[in-house]
């Protein structure tokens, strides 16, 4: 088990690294969302693929 945690899989970063990176990006983008306001944030989200709203901490209703 520790071998799986210590060694990244071939051809990419360890899954925990990706989770941490997503967390860090989301922390920064949620601040952007707070500063930008709803109107600007909606314009930004309309230009991004589905699912990016979660990175901004503002999940959109399905």
MARGUNU-351881 format. One line per 4 residues: their letters; for each residue y, x, z of N, C-alpha, C, O. Coordinates in Angstrom, 2 decimals. Example, Ala and Ser with C-alpha at 12.3 -4.5 7.8 and 13.67 -1.06 7.14 Angstrom:
<sites>
as = -5.69,13.19,7.80,-4.50,12.30,7.80,-3.30,13.20,7.80,-3.32,14.24,8.46; -2.25,12.85,7.08,-1.06,13.67,7.14,0.03,12.90,7.87,1.14,13.41,8.04
</sites>
This chain:
<sites>
xxxx = -1.19,0.81,0.00,0.00,0.00,0.00,1.26,0.86,0.00,2.19,0.57,-0.75; 1.32,1.90,0.81,2.52,2.73,0.84,2.73,3.45,-0.48,3.87,3.74,-0.86; 1.64,3.73,-1.19,1.76,4.35,-2.50,2.56,3.45,-3.44,3.39,3.93,-4.21; 2.31,2.13,-3.39,3.04,1.19,-4.23,4.51,1.13,-3.89,5.35,0.95,-4.77
xxxx = 4.84,1.28,-2.62,6.23,1.21,-2.19,6.97,2.48,-2.56,8.14,2.42,-2.96; 6.33,3.63,-2.44,6.99,4.91,-2.66,7.16,5.25,-4.13,8.18,5.83,-4.51; 6.20,4.91,-4.95,6.24,5.34,-6.34,6.71,4.20,-7.25,6.15,3.11,-7.21; 7.74,4.46,-8.06,8.16,3.42,-9.01,7.12,3.25,-10.10,6.41,4.20,-10.43
xxxx = 7.03,2.05,-10.67,6.10,1.85,-11.77,6.53,2.64,-12.99,7.70,3.01,-13.12; 5.60,2.90,-13.87,5.94,3.64,-15.09,6.97,2.87,-15.90,6.87,1.66,-16.09; 7.96,3.60,-16.38,8.92,3.03,-17.29,10.04,2.21,-16.66,10.74,1.50,-17.37; 10.22,2.29,-15.35,11.32,1.53,-14.78,11.50,1.78,-13.30,10.72,2.48,-12.67
xxxx = 12.54,1.20,-12.79,12.85,1.34,-11.38,11.91,0.50,-10.54,11.32,-0.48,-11.02; 11.77,0.88,-9.33,10.95,0.13,-8.38,11.54,-1.27,-8.21,12.76,-1.41,-8.23; 10.72,-2.30,-8.06,11.23,-3.67,-7.91,12.24,-3.82,-6.77,13.18,-4.60,-6.88; 12.05,-3.07,-5.69,13.01,-3.17,-4.58,14.37,-2.62,-4.97,15.39,-3.09,-4.46
xxxx = 14.40,-1.65,-5.86,15.68,-1.11,-6.34,16.41,-2.18,-7.14,17.62,-2.35,-7.00; 15.67,-2.91,-7.97,16.30,-3.98,-8.75,16.83,-5.09,-7.85,17.89,-5.65,-8.11; 16.09,-5.41,-6.80,16.55,-6.45,-5.86,17.83,-5.99,-5.17,18.77,-6.77,-5.03; 17.86,-4.74,-4.75,19.05,-4.20,-4.08,20.24,-4.19,-5.03,21.36,-4.52,-4.64
xxxx = 20.00,-3.80,-6.28,21.08,-3.77,-7.27,21.63,-5.17,-7.51,22.84,-5.36,-7.60; 20.75,-6.16,-7.61,21.19,-7.54,-7.79,22.01,-8.00,-6.60,23.04,-8.66,-6.77; 21.57,-7.65,-5.40,22.30,-8.01,-4.18,23.69,-7.39,-4.20,24.68,-8.06,-3.91; 23.77,-6.10,-4.53,25.06,-5.40,-4.54,26.01,-5.98,-5.58,27.19,-6.19,-5.31
xxxx = 25.50,-6.25,-6.78,26.33,-6.84,-7.84,26.82,-8.21,-7.40,27.98,-8.56,-7.61; 25.94,-8.99,-6.82,26.31,-10.34,-6.37,27.39,-10.28,-5.30,28.28,-11.12,-5.28; 27.30,-9.31,-4.41,28.32,-9.17,-3.37,29.69,-8.91,-3.99,30.70,-9.48,-3.56; 29.73,-8.05,-4.99,31.00,-7.76,-5.65,31.51,-8.93,-6.47,32.71,-9.24,-6.44
xxxx = 30.63,-9.58,-7.21,31.07,-10.69,-8.05,31.46,-11.92,-7.25,32.26,-12.72,-7.72; 30.91,-12.09,-6.06,31.33,-13.22,-5.24,32.77,-13.03,-4.76,33.50,-14.01,-4.58; 33.18,-11.79,-4.56,34.58,-11.52,-4.23,35.47,-11.82,-5.42,36.54,-12.40,-5.27; 35.02,-11.44,-6.61,35.76,-11.76,-7.84,35.92,-13.27,-7.96,36.99,-13.76,-8.31
xxxx = 34.85,-14.00,-7.67,34.89,-15.47,-7.75,35.91,-16.03,-6.76,36.65,-16.96,-7.10; 35.95,-15.50,-5.56,36.90,-15.98,-4.56,38.35,-15.71,-4.98,39.22,-16.55,-4.78; 38.58,-14.56,-5.56,39.95,-14.18,-5.94,40.41,-14.91,-7.19,41.58,-15.28,-7.31; 39.49,-15.11,-8.14,39.89,-15.65,-9.45,40.23,-17.13,-9.43,41.04,-17.58,-10.24
xxxx = 39.64,-17.88,-8.54,39.88,-19.32,-8.51,38.92,-20.05,-9.43,38.28,-19.44,-10.29; 38.82,-21.35,-9.24,37.83,-22.15,-9.95,38.04,-22.21,-11.46,37.08,-22.12,-12.22; 39.28,-22.35,-11.91,39.54,-22.48,-13.34,39.13,-21.22,-14.10,38.43,-21.30,-15.11; 39.58,-20.07,-13.63,39.24,-18.81,-14.29,37.74,-18.54,-14.18,37.12,-18.08,-15.14
xxxx = 37.17,-18.81,-13.03,35.73,-18.58,-12.86,34.92,-19.44,-13.83,33.96,-18.96,-14.42; 35.31,-20.68,-14.00,34.60,-21.54,-14.95,34.71,-21.00,-16.38,33.74,-21.07,-17.14; 35.87,-20.48,-16.75,36.02,-19.89,-18.08,35.14,-18.66,-18.24,34.56,-18.44,-19.30; 35.04,-17.86,-17.18,34.17,-16.67,-17.22,32.72,-17.08,-17.37,32.00,-16.54,-18.21
xxxx = 32.29,-18.04,-16.56,30.89,-18.46,-16.57,30.48,-19.11,-17.89,29.32,-18.99,-18.30; 31.41,-19.78,-18.56,31.10,-20.38,-19.85,30.77,-19.33,-20.91,30.11,-19.63,-21.91; 31.23,-18.10,-20.71,30.99,-17.04,-21.68,29.73,-16.24,-21.39,29.33,-15.40,-22.19; 29.09,-16.50,-20.25,27.90,-15.76,-19.84,26.65,-16.60,-20.04,26.72,-17.83,-20.07
xxxx = 25.49,-15.94,-20.17,24.24,-16.68,-20.28,23.95,-17.49,-19.01,24.50,-17.20,-17.94; 23.10,-18.49,-19.14,22.71,-19.31,-18.00,22.11,-18.44,-16.91,21.39,-17.48,-17.19; 22.41,-18.77,-15.67,21.87,-18.05,-14.54,22.82,-17.06,-13.92,22.61,-16.63,-12.78; 23.87,-16.68,-14.63,24.81,-15.71,-14.08,25.67,-16.31,-12.98,26.27,-15.58,-12.19
xxxx = 25.74,-17.63,-12.92,26.51,-18.28,-11.87,25.99,-17.90,-10.49,26.76,-17.85,-9.53; 24.70,-17.62,-10.39,24.13,-17.23,-9.10,24.67,-15.88,-8.64,24.83,-15.65,-7.44; 24.95,-14.97,-9.59,25.50,-13.67,-9.21,26.91,-13.79,-8.64,27.34,-12.94,-7.86; 27.61,-14.84,-9.03,28.95,-15.07,-8.52,28.94,-15.89,-7.24,29.99,-16.21,-6.68
xxxx = 27.74,-16.25,-6.77,27.63,-17.05,-5.55,28.04,-18.48,-5.74,28.33,-19.18,-4.76; 28.06,-18.95,-6.97,28.48,-20.32,-7.27,27.47,-21.00,-8.17,27.73,-21.19,-9.36; 26.30,-21.38,-7.63,25.30,-22.01,-8.49,25.82,-23.33,-9.07,26.39,-24.16,-8.36; 25.62,-23.50,-10.35,26.04,-24.72,-11.04,24.92,-25.75,-10.99,23.75,-25.38,-11.06
xx = 25.25,-27.01,-10.88,24.19,-28.04,-10.91,23.47,-28.03,-12.26,24.07,-27.78,-13.30; 22.19,-28.31,-12.20,21.37,-28.28,-13.43,21.63,-29.49,-14.30,21.03,-29.63,-15.36
</sites>
